[in-house]
């Protein structure tokens, strides 16, 4: 296997994530996908929720207490001679910068929408990151077995909110809650009918009806669906692969993950439409071909997964070449070698060694204390991938050492967690060195900080939440204007990691008010600041 041509193997890989709002059915869909495909490694499938099997990694007590998994799981499975890597995007209480960073490691995203709810907040934020990173998006409208909104209305919402042209590939026959079947728009003369087997088997049986049979089985609904399909064709809502890859359109699928309806067609779409790993752009221009020597991107670093060892595991997306366990790679940031003796394919409790990995695959490197999120690793010719973007934080808290005698440890710990990308650290002259402001995408990041400060740095801290929820990048002049403004509530601080200025506001409304007063002061460089 190690002699395999990485380009040929990479062409068979599809690496993707599901983006959705909590409760849209991501866990259900993940299981349904794995059930349809042949799961190669059930690498701790999904979040343990509602009694469902889960990763249940127990690296932190608070994690156990909350019954959720902090670990991004990766599921690898086979479908039609392709190998699919499905990367989990943590999304409930554990929504954090890591959720966004996963999208730096995938080539495609499946946007899962609840048919009754349409686009929701978390979907919007994650979609923004996909757009920013140029990740093409396939849409799956879930829960069509339950009453919901009209299909055309949902398409309108995607188009008007995301400026993304929806191009249905399957179309529901029957309104939400009264699904009579699906039409594959590439084969509009047939109805795919799903019937539940007597005896209550979960998976619905799929059968293909001719147009005549469909007209008998689902008369008015079949007729209406045929008219809607005609309308979609006339308005040009037809899948175009180039448009999709360019991020201008999204192929749309309908179904019900809980009964496996439409899931096979979605899986086929991931194989047929989602792009294989492509050459990755390099910092300063040029790109790393898939068949170049090994290169990989560290997109997540998880600390303390194994309490006995207090180690760190770095999640690396292979970008080019062949990864072989034991190889020595170079860390681009320092030029120093890193030995990969302990490489794992499986995350959570159940680790097993990975010997070889190809572009699109994810490996976990243990003992990765020297690695940071955004690092490039390589062998052969030097590779430097662009740094991980910084994401707009929405939660802010002042950190203070509980024990003033541990100030030195406190400062060291905070600096280390900042460098690792666990949390963003903000400072200002006004607040002083002993009380930095921590900024996070999700509140769980604060819990991680508190836990690690106490257990790893022996510097327990107190966190006082601040009433800000919006952060925008500004410059020195904007910062001064904000700190002096009497009209707008807000505060400007510097990010210690790169010295840039962040303007914090209690609401979007206040941010807009400031922008009206100082039209040039706010710069749009933070990702996922959905307006
Ligand atoms: P999440 O990971 O995105 O948070 O969602 P999850 O899969 O946990 O699904 C959330 C709820 O939606 C679950 O119900 C699940 O059964 C339901 N669901 C998922 N897909 C479908 C679907 O296609 N149709 C219908 N009708 N329901 C669906 P729950 O009551 O919260 O949990 P459970 O007791 O059913 O597991």
Boltz pocket constraint, residues with backbone or C-beta under 6 A from the ligand:
constraints:
  - pocket:
      binder: B
      contacts: [[A, 20], [A, 21], [A, 22], [A, 23], [A, 24], [A, 25], [A, 26], [A, 27], [A, 28], [A, 29], [A, 49], [A, 50], [A, 142], [A, 143], [A, 144], [A, 145], [A, 146], [A, 255], [A, 256], [A, 257], [A, 258], [A, 259]]
      max_distance: 6.0
